[in-house]
């Protein structure tokens, strides 16, 4: 408590320091602006966009964010400038809406919108309803069609740099504050710059003073603070009605996640017929309309493990303090140069490991803290897309788009009766999560679920003290959540009438290969990725692993050392990621790193052979894929040639329009001019992709995976729209579709219908 009071007092001191510095620097900037003529954009109007108190609040929050960061990792200062400038711009737009009356009118229309939604008798979808309400109220108050002007990139960066200079130069801390002796106060900057090398380039970063970090950690803060656009909404999001209107009600939401210099795609969208964007907007609105709730039973179990130090085997991050320290076995005065080199390398590895652990621990802390905060609430997740059209929830910490621990914490708020087949879908989902019966028929999986029902019930009743069958699953926490739901249904008097909000997943079988097999009309490839009817599910990863194992066996018989070392270690999981990402343009080096990472996870595998074995398996995996999917490689090569000609010969970015009408422009360019950082004014030149030469290498390498991603997203969006029309709850994690247990068969029919229609509209020319 004493340390918390010290931090509160320090915050008051910083408020005074920042306020004085803002008055001084703004006046200085004004004088410089008035005394000099320059072709550069004037920064002064932007630093006057908010009052001093608002700027001070933003800087204090920024200081808090820096203090909470990792010891061994810091974000580049240029990125921090950009993000801080964006926060100022967002705050400015909110103030403008408030002062102009737009915010009040938006709230009035939103209230009418919610009233109509609650009645449930409108034939309009959410976009049409919002547009109708805006049109009906167009004569009352300010217009909602007037858009906020986005600040130039250089202005955003300039404001961020201006404020960070104050943070570095004027915010002070007493370095003797934590000293037990009564020393005289000694004020030094609370934040300092350092340079770290990234790929042979020294990048400036900012760090809090060690005394400040020590004071903060001893204070043991009870609360976390998040920006409004980083958390879910407790009311339905505003539907996307145009590419610039939708998402959060107060905070500005971007429809497309684009790099700062990427303007060409926005121009294409503005040039397009507004109605061409409606399918994409409607799909985002459908996905955002699903109400969620926290799975409280699973959350309590995860919190117990997390608060007791985490568990690496259960993928619950452990705190960095749990990492054993480096022990020097040789006295320093007896160390040779080689010994000292090894010790330095060990310490660097140890520090990097600590940084990784801290990052994972913080991610879990944020996720679990938000889940605990929303445990008694219904919440919604506004959605947006990347430049290819792939959909993402805007809140980054608490959402269903993530690893096992993220997905297990959320269930549908709306519950539906399981119906006659729902319990079987629930049991089938549980077995699918374990990864144990990948190549067995549905009937065999259900039979297996009944055979191990005692283990499932034990997992639900005694998750941390019983036999813990769930912990050996591929997705342990989702498996546990499913076990708990199965136990409830199993003990209910009538399973068909049991009301369940538990989401059932239908996952794509290497979705990229599915699209390539469909585009190339590759019958054999289609069978291996479940695009063709089959009595048992096909597992392409196991099939590739079997081909690799056959090749390894032959090499071992020919006395190839690495092939002998790999005996018994070529498992499905070792090559799965490489198979999955091959169609998305993974290089041999990237594939080698993926396989090496999986081999390192195997305790029994000799660590000295990780790199030679990963190199060997990379070649074998690529060869196996070439045998199985002949058309995929040919189509990839054709896409690459197209992109090379467009970017190299025509000197243009690769563009296309998705089946849903979304214009896509690849934002990969060579920037030849860098913005100057030697002036407090905004530089005259800055990058925009419309005026830069294409990066030919990136354009041609990225086009095949990006195009397939856009097809994948189009399939998902069309499925979501048809499911909405059929009255289904539908949500997705890219190619993994979620719905209630009672509506899985209907969703599967819709999914099949959509993929057939999509493939029939697209063809790749013959050579």
Residue pairs with C-beta under 8 A, 6 or more apart in sequence:
3 215
3 218
3 219
3 220
4 219
4 220
4 221
6 177
6 215
6 219
7 215
7 216
7 219
10 173
10 215
11 60
13 172
14 60
14 63
14 171
14 190
15 56
15 60
17 170
17 171
17 172
18 55
18 56
18 59
18 60
18 166
18 167
18 170
18 171
19 52
19 53
19 56
20 170
21 166
21 169
21 170
22 52
22 55
22 56
22 166
23 52
25 162
25 165
25 166
26 44
26 47
26 48
26 52
29 43
29 44
29 47
29 162
29 680
30 44
32 680
32 681
33 42
33 43
33 44
33 681
38 681
38 684
39 684
40 679
40 681
40 682
40 683
40 684
41 152
41 154
41 155
41 158
41 681
41 682
41 684
42 681
42 682
43 155
43 158
43 159
43 162
43 680
43 681
43 682
46 88
46 151
46 155
46 158
46 159
47 55
47 159
47 162
49 88
49 89
49 92
49 159
50 58
50 88
50 91
50 92
50 95
54 91
54 95
55 88
55 163
58 84
58 87
58 88
58 91
58 163
59 163
59 166
59 167
59 171
61 225
62 84
62 87
62 163
62 167
63 167
63 171
63 190
63 191
63 208
64 225
66 191
66 206
66 207
66 208
67 208
67 212
67 213
67 216
68 216
68 362
69 75
69 207
69 208
70 355
70 358
70 359
70 362
71 213
71 351
71 354
71 355
71 358
72 351
72 352
72 354
72 355
72 358
73 355
73 359
74 194
74 196
74 205
74 206
74 207
75 205
76 198
76 203
76 204
76 205
77 164
77 193
77 203
77 204
77 205
77 206
78 157
78 203
78 204
80 160
80 164
80 206
81 157
81 160
81 161
81 164
82 156
82 157
82 160
82 260
83 160
84 159
84 160
84 163
84 164
85 151
85 155
85 156
85 157
85 158
85 159
85 160
85 161
86 156
86 160
87 227
88 156
88 159
88 160
88 163
89 150
89 151
89 156
89 159
90 229
90 251
90 252
93 148
93 252
94 103
94 250
94 251
94 252
96 102
96 148
97 103
97 106
97 148
97 250
98 104
100 142
101 141
101 142
102 142
102 144
102 146
103 250
104 141
105 137
105 140
105 141
105 142
105 144
106 144
106 238
106 249
107 249
108 137
108 141
109 130
109 133
109 134
109 137
109 144
110 238
110 249
112 133
112 137
113 129
113 130
113 133
113 238
113 239
114 235
114 236
116 122
116 129
116 133
117 126
117 129
117 236
122 129
124 132
125 282
125 285
125 286
125 724
126 239
126 282
126 285
126 286
126 289
127 239
127 240
127 241
127 278
127 281
127 282
127 285
129 239
130 238
130 239
130 241
131 241
134 144
134 145
134 241
144 245
147 244
148 252
151 159
152 682
152 686
153 260
153 261
153 686
153 687
154 675
154 682
154 683
154 686
155 682
156 260
157 675
158 680
158 681
158 682
161 677
161 680
162 680
164 206
167 191
167 206
168 189
168 191
168 192
168 193
168 206
169 189
171 189
171 190
171 191
172 187
172 188
172 189
172 190
173 187
173 188
173 189
173 190
173 209
173 211
173 212
174 185
174 186
174 187
174 211
175 186
175 187
175 188
175 209
175 211
176 183
176 184
176 185
176 186
177 185
177 211
177 215
178 211
178 214
178 215
178 218
188 209
189 209
190 208
190 209
190 212
191 206
191 207
191 208
191 209
192 206
192 207
192 209
193 204
193 205
193 206
193 207
194 204
194 205
194 206
194 207
195 202
195 203
195 204
195 205
196 202
196 203
196 205
197 203
208 216
224 365
224 366
224 369
226 366
226 370
226 397
227 251
228 248
228 250
228 251
229 248
229 251
229 253
229 394
229 395
230 395
230 396
230 397
231 370
231 395
231 397
231 398
232 292
232 370
232 374
232 379
232 380
232 381
232 395
232 398
232 399
233 248
233 249
233 379
233 380
233 381
233 382
234 374
234 377
234 378
234 379
234 380
235 249
235 380
236 288
236 289
236 291
236 380
237 246
237 247
237 248
237 249
237 288
237 289
237 380
237 381
237 382
237 383
238 245
238 246
238 247
238 248
238 249
239 246
239 281
239 285
239 288
240 246
240 247
240 255
240 281
240 284
240 285
241 281
242 274
242 277
242 281
243 255
243 256
243 266
243 269
243 270
243 277
243 281
244 255
246 253
246 255
246 281
246 284
246 285
246 382
247 253
247 255
247 288
247 382
247 383
247 384
247 394
248 382
248 394
253 382
253 384
253 394
254 384
255 281
255 284
255 384
255 385
256 265
256 266
256 269
256 384
256 385
256 386
256 387
257 384
257 385
257 386
257 387
257 392
258 265
258 266
258 387
258 667
259 667
261 667
261 669
261 671
261 686
261 687
261 688
261 689
261 692
262 387
262 665
262 667
262 689
263 688
263 689
263 690
264 653
264 665
264 667
264 689
264 690
265 387
265 663
265 664
265 665
265 667
267 690
268 655
268 663
268 665
269 277
269 662
269 663
272 661
272 663
276 661
277 661
277 662
278 661
279 660
279 661
279 717
279 718
279 721
280 385
280 389
280 658
280 660
280 661
280 662
280 717
282 721
283 391
283 660
283 716
283 717
283 718
283 720
283 721
284 383
284 384
284 385
284 391
286 720
286 721
286 723
286 724
286 730
287 381
287 383
287 391
287 720
287 730
287 731
287 732
288 380
288 381
288 382
288 383
289 380
290 380
290 381
290 412
290 729
290 730
290 731
291 378
291 379
291 380
291 412
291 413
291 414
292 378
292 379
292 380
292 381
292 400
292 410
292 411
292 412
292 413
293 377
293 378
293 379
293 410
293 411
293 412
293 413
293 501
294 371
294 372
294 374
294 375
294 409
294 410
294 411
295 408
295 409
295 410
295 411
295 481
296 375
297 481
297 484
298 408
298 409
298 477
298 480
298 481
298 484
299 368
299 371
299 372
299 375
299 409
301 463
301 464
301 480
302 316
302 368
302 405
302 408
302 409
302 477
303 368
303 372
304 464
305 311
305 314
305 316
305 464
306 316
306 317
306 364
306 365
306 368
309 318
309 319
309 322
310 316
310 317
310 318
310 319
310 322
310 361
310 364
311 318
312 318
313 471
314 471
314 476
314 477
315 403
315 404
315 405
315 476
315 477
316 364
316 405
317 357
317 360
317 361
317 363
317 364
318 357
318 361
319 357
319 358
319 361
320 354
320 355
320 357
320 358
320 361
322 357
323 350
323 353
323 354
323 357
325 350
326 343
326 346
326 347
326 350
328 343
330 339
335 343
363 397
364 405
366 397
367 397
367 398
367 405
367 406
367 409
370 397
370 398
371 398
371 409
374 398
378 413
381 393
381 394
381 395
381 399
381 400
382 393
382 394
382 395
383 391
383 392
383 393
383 394
384 391
384 392
384 394
385 391
385 392
385 662
385 713
386 392
387 664
387 665
387 666
387 667
388 664
388 706
388 709
388 710
388 713
389 658
389 660
389 662
389 664
389 709
389 710
389 713
389 714
389 717
390 709
390 710
390 712
390 713
390 734
391 713
391 716
391 717
391 732
391 734
392 401
393 399
393 400
393 401
398 409
398 410
399 406
399 410
400 406
400 407
400 410
400 503
400 731
400 733
400 738
401 733
401 734
404 475
404 476
404 477
404 478
405 477
407 475
407 477
407 478
407 733
408 477
408 478
408 480
408 481
410 503
411 481
411 501
411 502
411 503
412 501
412 502
412 503
412 729
412 740
413 501
414 501
414 729
415 499
415 500
415 501
416 499
416 500
416 501
416 729
416 740
416 741
416 742
416 743
417 496
417 497
417 498
417 499
417 500
417 742
418 426
418 489
418 495
418 496
418 497
418 498
418 500
418 741
418 742
419 496
419 741
419 742
420 496
421 741
421 742
421 744
421 745
422 495
422 496
422 498
422 500
422 740
422 741
422 742
423 489
423 495
423 496
423 498
423 741
424 446
425 504
425 741
425 744
426 482
426 485
426 486
426 489
426 500
426 502
426 504
426 741
427 445
427 446
427 449
427 450
427 486
428 442
428 445
428 446
428 449
429 482
429 504
429 505
429 741
430 449
430 456
430 479
430 482
430 483
430 486
431 437
431 445
431 446
431 448
431 449
432 445
432 505
432 507
433 473
433 474
433 475
433 478
433 479
433 482
434 472
434 473
434 474
434 475
434 479
435 473
435 474
435 475
436 448
436 473
437 444
437 445
437 448
438 537
438 539
438 541
438 542
438 572
439 536
439 537
439 538
439 539
439 542
440 448
440 536
440 537
441 535
441 536
441 537
442 537
449 456
452 469
453 490
455 467
455 469
456 469
456 483
456 486
456 487
457 483
457 486
457 487
457 490
458 466
458 467
458 469
459 466
459 467
459 468
459 469
459 470
459 479
459 480
459 483
459 484
460 480
460 483
460 484
460 486
460 487
461 487
463 470
463 480
463 484
470 476
470 479
470 480
470 483
473 479
481 502
482 502
485 500
485 502
488 498
489 495
489 498
489 500
492 498
500 740
500 741
501 740
502 740
502 741
503 731
503 738
503 739
503 740
504 738
504 739
504 740
504 741
504 744
505 736
505 737
505 738
506 736
506 737
506 738
506 739
506 744
506 747
506 748
506 751
507 735
507 736
507 737
508 514
508 735
508 736
509 529
509 530
509 537
509 538
509 539
509 540
510 529
510 540
510 541
510 579
510 580
510 583
511 712
511 734
511 735
512 580
512 582
512 583
512 584
512 705
512 708
512 712
513 525
513 528
513 529
513 540
513 579
513 583
513 629
513 632
514 526
514 529
514 530
514 531
514 755
515 583
515 708
515 711
515 712
516 522
516 525
516 583
516 629
516 631
516 632
516 635
516 636
516 708
517 525
517 526
517 528
517 529
517 531
517 629
517 631
517 632
518 526
518 531
518 755
518 759
519 631
519 635
519 759
519 762
519 763
519 764
520 631
520 632
520 634
520 635
520 764
521 631
522 629
522 630
522 631
522 632
523 532
524 628
525 628
525 629
525 630
525 631
525 632
526 532
527 534
527 538
528 538
528 540
528 543
528 628
528 629
529 538
529 540
530 537
530 538
531 755
539 572
540 579
540 628
541 572
541 575
541 576
541 579
541 580
542 572
543 628
544 575
544 579
544 621
544 624
544 625
544 628
545 570
545 571
545 572
545 574
545 575
547 620
547 624
547 627
547 628
548 570
548 575
548 617
548 620
548 621
548 624
549 570
551 620
551 623
551 624
552 563
552 566
552 567
552 570
552 620
553 563
555 562
555 563
556 563
556 564
556 567
562 609
562 612
562 613
562 616
563 616
565 606
565 609
565 613
566 613
566 616
566 617
569 599
569 602
569 604
569 605
569 613
570 617
573 598
574 595
574 598
574 599
574 617
575 595
575 598
575 617
575 621
577 594
577 598
578 586
578 591
578 594
578 595
578 618
578 621
579 621
579 625
581 590
581 591
581 594
582 591
582 621
582 622
582 625
583 632
583 636
583 704
583 705
583 708
584 704
584 705
584 708
584 709
585 636
585 701
585 702
585 704
585 705
586 594
588 618
588 619
588 622
591 618
591 621
591 622
592 611
592 614
592 615
592 618
593 614
595 613
595 614
595 617
595 618
595 621
596 610
596 611
596 613
596 614
599 605
599 610
599 613
599 614
600 607
600 610
605 613
625 632
625 633
626 633
635 704
635 764
636 704
638 764
638 765
638 767
639 703
639 704
639 707
640 700
640 701
640 703
640 704
641 700
642 654
642 703
643 654
643 699
643 700
643 702
643 703
643 704
644 696
644 699
644 700
646 652
646 653
646 654
646 699
647 653
647 654
647 694
647 695
647 696
647 699
647 700
648 694
648 696
651 693
651 694
652 694
653 665
653 666
653 667
653 668
653 669
653 689
653 694
653 699
654 665
654 666
654 694
654 699
654 703
655 663
655 664
655 665
655 666
656 664
656 707
656 710
657 663
657 664
658 664
658 710
658 711
658 713
658 714
659 711
659 714
659 718
659 758
659 761
659 762
660 714
660 717
660 718
662 710
664 706
664 710
665 689
666 698
666 699
666 702
666 703
666 706
667 689
668 694
668 695
668 698
668 699
668 702
669 687
669 689
669 692
669 693
669 694
669 695
670 692
670 693
670 694
670 695
671 687
671 692
672 692
672 693
673 685
673 686
673 687
675 683
675 685
675 686
675 687
676 683
711 758
711 762
712 734
712 735
713 734
714 758
715 751
715 754
715 755
715 758
716 732
716 734
716 735
716 737
718 754
718 757
718 758
719 730
719 732
719 737
719 747
719 750
719 751
719 754
720 730
720 732
722 750
722 753
722 754
723 729
723 730
723 739
723 746
723 747
723 750
724 730
726 746
726 750
728 739
728 740
728 743
728 746
728 747
728 750
729 739
729 740
729 743
730 737
730 738
730 739
730 747
731 737
731 738
731 739
732 738
737 747
737 751
739 747
